[in-house]
Amino acid sequence: MNGDSFDNFALVADNEVIGEWDPGFEGDRWIILSRIGPFERVFKRPEKYTRRFFHTAFNLPVEEWTILCEAQLFGGLSTVKANLSIRFQPTVKYVERNIEVLPDVSTHIQASYDAVIRDIVERALFDIEEGNWIGQGLEGVEGAIETSINEMLIVQYIQSRTSCTLEPSFEELSPKEVESISGHLKHQAAYLELVRRKHEFQQQREQEIHRQKELQEQANLEHETNLLEQSRRDEALRKTRDREETEHVKAKLYEEEKRLAARESSEERRHSERIKHETMVRQMEMEAKINERDARMKAAKKTDEILRQEIELLVLEKQRNTMEEELDEDLRDAGRRKIEE
């Protein structure tokens, strides 16, 4: 929503208030005041803006405005407080029409329309003296006040969103005090109707509170029952899970025992085979040692025989040599004797 499209918005405002009111606020709305001598012109700041020495920029922010109204009804027996929270933003067209109030546009709006808004609220509040709102509530009146204020401001080229809260209160009177109410009898009848409807509303409220309490108790009982059933289901599930886990552990232990028994049997078999193998190897080693020893002994005997034979040969050779030497000596002695003869 911008200043250029505001006229179209104003034309469809009556239709838009049927649904949710959309004021079309802008978070960064600026206007430019162009002033050259006696000539002045206001326009919305364009996206691509080049400032000139005769230009002055003004921000038009969204402002907050709070108004408190109070109305006395039924000859002062009832008081209705209205709390208005108005969020508003002036448009470019509003500034064009009121260029002389720059830069205090927001202050000028509040000062100009405060009395008008209060009049709208008071007229709406005086219309509720019939007391129908006791049973129906004040939401419809609050909505009508909000719509009236928004429509009034939009016609003045002021975008707004109004929130209205009504707080009624009235004094409790005794029957004699009611009969002595000063003023028109209409006030007395309306006040009595107001009290009657208030009592009906209180009874309905108490009945509703009682009904809600019973519903809450029933809901609590159902919740506790559901919790109990859930607890039972959880306990049954837990027991089933424990039983299954126990069976699983038993099966696992049985398989482990079987595996250990098989491994022990296998280890015993391997141990027996290893012992047999080691025994056979030791027997073979012993036989080999015995054979080796026998061979050595045979070799030693053979060597001894050869040595004995060699010794005998040496002895015989020595005896032969000795005999030959003796023979030679005898021959030499015999020759010497012959020579001597």
C-alpha positions as CSV (number, residue, x, y, z in Angstrom):
1,M,0.0,0.0,0.0
2,N,1.4,3.4,-0.9
3,G,0.2,6.9,-1.4
4,D,-0.4,6.5,-5.1
5,S,-2.8,3.5,-4.6
6,F,-4.6,4.9,-1.6
7,D,-7.6,6.2,-3.6
8,N,-8.3,2.6,-4.8
9,F,-7.9,1.4,-1.2
10,A,-10.4,3.9,0.0
11,L,-12.9,2.8,-2.6
12,V,-12.8,-0.9,-1.5
13,A,-12.5,-0.2,2.3
14,D,-16.1,-0.9,2.9
15,N,-15.8,-4.3,1.4
16,E,-12.5,-5.2,3.1
17,V,-13.8,-4.5,6.6
18,I,-16.1,-7.5,6.2
19,G,-13.1,-9.7,6.5
20,E,-9.9,-8.9,8.4
21,W,-9.0,-5.2,8.2
22,D,-5.7,-4.6,6.4
23,P,-4.5,-1.0,6.7
24,G,-1.6,-1.5,4.4
25,F,1.1,0.0,6.6
26,E,4.6,0.7,5.2
27,G,7.7,0.4,7.4
28,D,9.7,2.9,5.4
29,R,7.4,5.6,4.1
30,W,9.1,8.9,3.2
31,I,7.8,12.0,1.5
32,I,9.7,14.8,-0.2
33,L,8.7,18.5,0.2
34,S,9.8,20.4,-2.8
35,R,9.9,24.2,-2.1
36,I,11.0,26.8,-4.6
37,G,10.0,30.3,-3.6
38,P,6.2,30.4,-3.0
39,F,5.7,27.1,-4.7
40,E,5.4,23.9,-2.7
41,R,4.8,20.3,-3.7
42,V,4.8,17.0,-1.8
43,F,5.5,13.6,-3.4
44,K,6.5,10.2,-2.2
45,R,10.2,9.6,-2.2
46,P,11.0,7.4,-5.3
47,E,13.2,4.3,-5.1
48,K,16.0,6.0,-7.1
49,Y,16.0,9.4,-5.4
50,T,18.5,12.2,-6.0
51,R,18.3,14.9,-3.4
52,R,18.2,18.6,-4.5
53,F,18.9,21.6,-2.4
54,F,15.3,22.6,-2.4
55,H,14.1,19.2,-1.2
56,T,13.3,18.3,2.4
57,A,12.6,14.7,3.4
58,F,10.1,13.7,6.1
59,N,9.5,10.2,7.5
60,L,5.9,9.1,8.0
61,P,6.2,6.2,10.5
62,V,3.5,4.0,12.0
63,E,2.5,5.6,15.3
64,E,0.9,4.2,18.4
65,W,-2.1,6.0,20.0
66,T,-3.9,5.0,23.2
67,I,-7.3,6.5,24.2
68,L,-9.2,5.8,27.4
69,C,-12.9,6.5,27.5
70,E,-15.5,6.0,30.2
71,A,-19.3,6.2,30.0
72,Q,-21.9,6.2,32.8
73,L,-25.0,4.1,32.0
74,F,-28.4,3.6,33.7
75,G,-28.2,7.0,35.5
76,G,-24.7,6.3,36.8
77,L,-25.4,2.8,38.1
78,S,-23.1,1.2,35.5
79,T,-19.7,2.2,34.2
80,V,-18.2,1.0,30.9
81,K,-14.5,1.7,30.3
82,A,-13.2,1.6,26.7
83,N,-9.5,1.1,26.1
84,L,-8.5,2.0,22.5
85,S,-5.2,1.1,21.0
86,I,-4.8,2.7,17.6
87,R,-1.9,2.1,15.2
88,F,-2.0,4.7,12.4
89,Q,0.1,6.1,9.5
90,P,-0.7,9.2,7.5
91,T,-0.7,8.9,3.7
92,V,0.9,11.1,1.1
93,K,-2.5,12.5,0.2
94,Y,-3.1,13.4,3.8
95,V,0.1,15.4,3.9
96,E,-0.8,17.1,0.6
97,R,-4.0,18.3,2.2
98,N,-2.3,19.4,5.4
99,I,1.2,20.4,4.2
100,E,1.3,23.3,6.8
101,V,1.5,20.8,9.7
102,L,4.8,19.3,8.6
103,P,6.8,17.9,10.4
104,D,4.3,17.3,13.3
105,V,1.8,15.2,11.3
106,S,1.2,12.6,13.9
107,T,0.6,15.2,16.7
108,H,-1.8,17.0,14.4
109,I,-3.8,13.8,13.7
110,Q,-4.2,13.0,17.4
111,A,-5.2,16.5,18.3
112,S,-7.7,16.8,15.4
113,Y,-9.5,13.4,15.8
114,D,-9.3,12.7,19.5
115,A,-12.7,14.3,20.1
116,V,-14.2,12.6,17.1
117,I,-13.0,9.1,18.2
118,R,-14.3,9.7,21.7
119,D,-17.7,10.7,20.3
120,I,-17.8,7.4,18.3
121,V,-17.1,5.4,21.4
122,E,-19.6,7.2,23.6
123,R,-22.4,6.9,21.0
124,A,-21.7,3.1,20.7
125,L,-21.7,2.8,24.5
126,F,-25.0,4.6,25.0
127,D,-26.5,2.3,22.5
128,I,-25.9,-0.7,24.9
129,E,-28.1,0.6,27.7
130,E,-30.7,-2.0,26.8
131,G,-28.5,-4.6,28.4
132,N,-28.5,-7.2,25.7
133,W,-24.7,-7.5,25.9
134,I,-24.9,-9.3,29.2
135,G,-25.9,-12.6,27.5
136,Q,-24.2,-11.9,24.1
137,G,-21.0,-10.3,25.2
138,L,-19.4,-7.1,24.0
139,E,-17.4,-8.5,21.2
140,G,-19.8,-7.2,18.6
141,V,-19.8,-3.7,20.1
142,E,-16.0,-3.7,20.2
143,G,-15.9,-4.8,16.6
144,A,-18.3,-2.1,15.6
145,I,-16.3,0.6,17.4
146,E,-13.1,-0.6,15.7
147,T,-14.7,-0.6,12.3
148,S,-16.2,2.9,12.8
149,I,-12.9,4.4,13.8
150,N,-11.0,2.7,10.9
151,E,-13.6,3.9,8.4
152,M,-13.6,7.4,9.8
153,L,-9.8,7.7,9.6
154,I,-9.5,6.0,6.1
155,V,-11.9,8.6,4.7
156,Q,-9.4,11.2,6.0
157,Y,-6.6,9.4,4.2
158,I,-5.2,8.0,7.4
159,Q,-4.4,4.2,7.5
160,S,-5.2,2.6,10.8
161,R,-5.8,-0.5,12.8
162,T,-7.9,-0.2,16.0
163,S,-8.2,-2.5,18.9
164,C,-11.0,-1.9,21.4
165,T,-11.5,-3.5,24.8
166,L,-14.7,-2.7,26.8
167,E,-14.8,-3.4,30.6
168,P,-18.3,-3.0,32.2
169,S,-19.0,-2.7,35.9
170,F,-22.0,-1.8,38.0
171,E,-23.1,-1.5,41.6
172,E,-25.1,-4.2,43.4
173,L,-28.3,-2.5,44.9
174,S,-30.9,-3.8,47.3
175,P,-34.5,-3.9,46.1
176,K,-35.3,-0.7,48.1
177,E,-32.3,1.0,46.4
178,V,-33.5,-0.1,43.0
179,E,-37.0,1.3,43.7
180,S,-35.5,4.6,44.7
181,I,-33.5,5.0,41.5
182,S,-33.9,8.5,40.3
183,G,-34.6,9.3,36.7
184,H,-36.7,7.7,34.0
185,L,-38.3,4.3,34.8
186,K,-36.5,3.0,31.8
187,H,-33.3,3.0,33.8
188,Q,-34.9,1.0,36.5
189,A,-36.3,-1.6,34.1
190,A,-33.0,-1.8,32.2
191,Y,-31.1,-2.1,35.4
192,L,-33.3,-4.9,36.7
193,E,-33.0,-6.7,33.3
194,L,-29.2,-6.2,33.6
195,V,-29.2,-7.8,37.1
196,R,-31.4,-10.6,35.9
197,R,-29.2,-11.4,33.0
198,K,-26.1,-11.1,35.1
199,H,-27.5,-13.6,37.5
200,E,-28.4,-15.9,34.6
201,F,-25.0,-15.4,33.2
202,Q,-23.4,-16.3,36.6
203,Q,-25.6,-19.4,36.9
204,Q,-24.7,-20.4,33.4
205,R,-21.0,-19.7,34.2
206,E,-21.3,-21.8,37.4
207,Q,-23.0,-24.6,35.5
208,E,-20.3,-24.4,32.9
209,I,-17.6,-24.4,35.5
210,H,-19.3,-27.4,37.1
211,R,-19.7,-29.1,33.8
212,Q,-16.1,-28.4,32.9
213,K,-15.0,-29.7,36.4
214,E,-17.0,-32.9,35.8
215,L,-15.5,-33.3,32.4
216,Q,-12.1,-32.7,33.8
217,E,-12.7,-35.2,36.6
218,Q,-13.9,-37.7,34.0
219,A,-10.9,-36.9,31.8
220,N,-8.6,-37.4,34.8
221,L,-10.3,-40.7,35.6
222,E,-10.0,-41.8,32.0
223,H,-6.4,-40.7,32.0
224,E,-5.7,-42.6,35.2
225,T,-7.5,-45.7,33.8
226,N,-5.5,-45.4,30.6
227,L,-2.4,-45.1,32.7
228,L,-3.3,-48.1,34.7
229,E,-4.1,-50.1,31.6
230,Q,-0.9,-48.9,29.9
231,S,1.0,-49.9,33.1
232,R,-0.5,-53.3,33.0
233,R,0.3,-53.7,29.3
234,D,3.8,-52.5,29.9
235,E,4.2,-55.0,32.8
236,A,2.9,-57.8,30.7
237,L,5.2,-56.7,27.9
238,R,8.1,-56.5,30.3
239,K,7.4,-60.0,31.6
240,T,7.1,-61.4,28.1
241,R,10.3,-59.6,27.1
242,D,12.1,-60.9,30.3
243,R,10.8,-64.4,29.5
244,E,12.0,-64.2,25.9
245,E,15.3,-62.8,27.0
246,T,15.7,-65.6,29.6
247,E,15.0,-68.2,27.0
248,H,17.4,-66.5,24.7
249,V,20.1,-66.5,27.4
250,K,19.4,-70.1,28.1
251,A,19.7,-71.0,24.5
252,K,22.8,-69.0,24.2
253,L,24.3,-70.7,27.3
254,Y,23.4,-74.1,25.9
255,E,25.0,-73.3,22.6
256,E,28.1,-72.0,24.4
257,E,28.3,-75.2,26.5
258,K,28.0,-77.3,23.3
259,R,30.7,-75.2,21.7
260,L,32.9,-75.5,24.7
261,A,32.4,-79.2,24.9
262,A,33.1,-79.6,21.2
263,R,36.2,-77.4,21.6
264,E,37.3,-79.4,24.6
265,S,36.7,-82.7,22.7
266,S,38.6,-81.3,19.8
267,E,41.4,-80.1,22.0
268,E,41.6,-83.5,23.8
269,R,41.7,-85.2,20.4
270,R,44.4,-82.9,19.2
271,H,46.3,-83.3,22.5
272,S,46.1,-87.2,22.2
273,E,47.2,-87.0,18.6
274,R,50.0,-84.6,19.6
275,I,51.1,-87.0,22.4
276,K,51.1,-90.0,19.9
277,H,53.0,-88.0,17.4
278,E,55.5,-86.9,20.0
279,T,55.9,-90.5,21.3
280,M,56.4,-91.8,17.8
281,V,58.9,-89.1,17.1
282,R,60.8,-89.8,20.3
283,Q,60.8,-93.6,19.5
284,M,62.1,-92.8,16.0
285,E,64.8,-90.5,17.6
286,M,65.7,-93.2,20.1
287,E,65.9,-95.9,17.4
288,A,68.1,-93.6,15.3
289,K,70.3,-92.9,18.3
290,I,70.6,-96.7,19.0
291,N,71.4,-97.4,15.3
292,E,73.9,-94.6,15.4
293,R,75.4,-96.0,18.5
294,D,75.5,-99.5,17.1
295,A,77.1,-98.2,14.0
296,R,79.7,-96.3,16.0
297,M,80.3,-99.4,18.1
298,K,80.7,-101.5,14.9
299,A,83.0,-98.9,13.5
300,A,85.0,-98.9,16.7
301,K,85.3,-102.7,16.7
302,K,86.4,-102.6,13.2
303,T,88.9,-100.0,14.0
304,D,90.1,-101.9,17.0
305,E,90.6,-105.0,14.8
306,I,92.5,-103.1,12.2
307,L,94.6,-101.6,14.9
308,R,95.2,-105.0,16.4
309,Q,96.2,-106.4,13.1
310,E,98.5,-103.5,12.5
311,I,100.0,-103.9,15.9
312,E,100.5,-107.6,15.2
313,L,102.1,-106.8,11.9
314,L,104.3,-104.3,13.5
315,V,105.3,-106.8,16.2
316,L,106.0,-109.4,13.5
317,E,107.9,-106.8,11.5
318,K,109.9,-105.9,14.6
319,Q,110.6,-109.6,15.3
320,R,111.6,-110.1,11.7
321,N,113.9,-107.1,11.8
322,T,115.3,-108.3,15.1
323,M,116.0,-111.8,13.6
324,E,117.5,-110.3,10.6
325,E,119.8,-108.1,12.8
326,E,120.7,-111.1,14.8
327,L,121.4,-113.1,11.7
328,D,123.5,-110.4,10.3
329,E,125.4,-110.1,13.5
330,D,125.9,-113.9,13.5
331,L,127.1,-113.7,9.9
332,R,129.5,-110.9,10.7
333,D,130.8,-112.8,13.7
334,A,131.3,-115.8,11.6
335,G,133.2,-113.8,9.0
336,R,135.4,-112.2,11.6
337,R,136.2,-115.7,13.0
338,K,137.0,-117.0,9.6
339,I,139.3,-114.0,9.0
340,E,140.9,-114.5,12.3
341,E,141.6,-118.2,11.5
